[in-house]
Amino acid sequence: MSHKHLHLLQAIYHDPPSANIHWREVESLLAHLGATIESAHGARFRIVLNRFEFFMHHPHNNSTCPRQEIKQLREFLARAGVTLSAYEASHGS
């Protein structure tokens, strides 16, 4: 399973980010990283990881996340200490 998560992190940290990143994959990765995900107002979700907070919208018309949202997710992950190199080091990939 962490092989899928590694590929997803690579897609998130790739510039420009992939336009084919699905919400369910992001949700799975965040859960794998130990984040808490709570439903907030409407289609928003409150995500807390390593004491950092982020709000993300569930896509409305399809299951893929917009690139701008992926860029914001990338910034959140970096602030929370989840970088590609840190993930690879901690998971032996």
C-alpha positions as CSV (number, residue, x, y, z in Angstrom):
1,M,0.0,0.0,0.0
2,S,2.8,2.5,0.8
3,H,4.0,2.0,-2.8
4,K,0.8,3.6,-4.0
5,H,1.2,6.4,-1.4
6,L,4.8,7.0,-2.6
7,H,3.5,7.4,-6.2
8,L,0.8,9.8,-5.0
9,L,3.3,11.9,-3.1
10,Q,5.4,12.0,-6.2
11,A,2.4,13.2,-8.2
12,I,1.6,15.9,-5.6
13,Y,5.2,17.2,-5.4
14,H,5.6,17.1,-9.2
15,D,5.5,20.5,-10.8
16,P,3.0,21.1,-12.2
17,P,0.9,18.7,-10.2
18,S,-1.0,16.0,-11.9
19,A,-4.6,16.8,-12.9
20,N,-5.5,13.2,-12.3
21,I,-5.3,13.0,-8.5
22,H,-8.5,11.6,-7.0
23,W,-10.0,12.7,-3.7
24,R,-10.2,9.1,-2.4
25,E,-6.4,8.7,-3.0
26,V,-5.7,11.9,-1.1
27,E,-7.9,10.8,1.7
28,S,-6.2,7.4,1.9
29,L,-2.7,9.0,1.9
30,L,-3.7,11.4,4.7
31,A,-5.1,8.6,6.8
32,H,-1.9,6.6,6.2
33,L,0.1,9.6,7.4
34,G,-1.9,9.8,10.6
35,A,-4.0,12.8,9.8
36,T,-7.5,13.4,11.2
37,I,-10.1,14.2,8.6
38,E,-13.4,15.7,9.7
39,S,-16.3,16.9,7.7
40,A,-16.6,20.7,8.0
41,H,-19.1,23.0,6.4
42,G,-20.6,21.8,3.1
43,A,-18.0,20.0,0.9
44,R,-15.1,21.2,3.1
45,F,-13.0,18.8,5.2
46,R,-10.8,19.9,8.1
47,I,-7.5,18.0,8.0
48,V,-5.1,18.0,10.9
49,L,-1.6,16.5,10.6
50,N,1.3,17.1,13.0
51,R,-0.7,19.9,14.6
52,F,-1.1,21.7,11.3
53,E,-4.6,22.4,10.0
54,F,-5.8,22.5,6.4
55,F,-9.2,22.8,4.8
56,M,-9.8,21.0,1.6
57,H,-12.9,20.8,-0.6
58,H,-14.3,17.5,-1.9
59,P,-14.6,17.8,-5.7
60,H,-18.2,18.5,-6.7
61,N,-18.6,17.4,-10.3
62,N,-16.0,14.6,-10.5
63,S,-13.6,12.7,-8.3
64,T,-10.4,14.5,-9.3
65,C,-8.9,17.4,-7.3
66,P,-8.2,20.7,-9.0
67,R,-4.5,21.5,-9.5
68,Q,-4.7,24.6,-7.3
69,E,-6.0,22.5,-4.5
70,I,-3.2,20.0,-5.0
71,K,-0.7,22.9,-4.8
72,Q,-2.2,24.0,-1.5
73,L,-2.2,20.4,-0.3
74,R,1.6,20.2,-1.2
75,E,2.2,23.4,0.9
76,F,0.3,21.9,3.8
77,L,2.2,18.6,3.7
78,A,5.5,20.5,3.6
79,R,4.6,22.6,6.6
80,A,3.5,19.4,8.4
81,G,6.9,17.8,7.7
82,V,5.8,15.4,5.0
83,T,8.1,15.8,2.1
84,L,9.0,13.3,-0.6
85,S,12.5,12.7,0.8
86,A,11.2,12.5,4.4
87,Y,8.6,9.9,3.3
88,E,11.1,7.9,1.4
89,A,13.5,7.9,4.3
90,S,10.9,6.8,6.9
91,H,9.4,4.1,4.7
92,G,12.6,2.6,3.3
93,S,11.6,3.2,-0.3
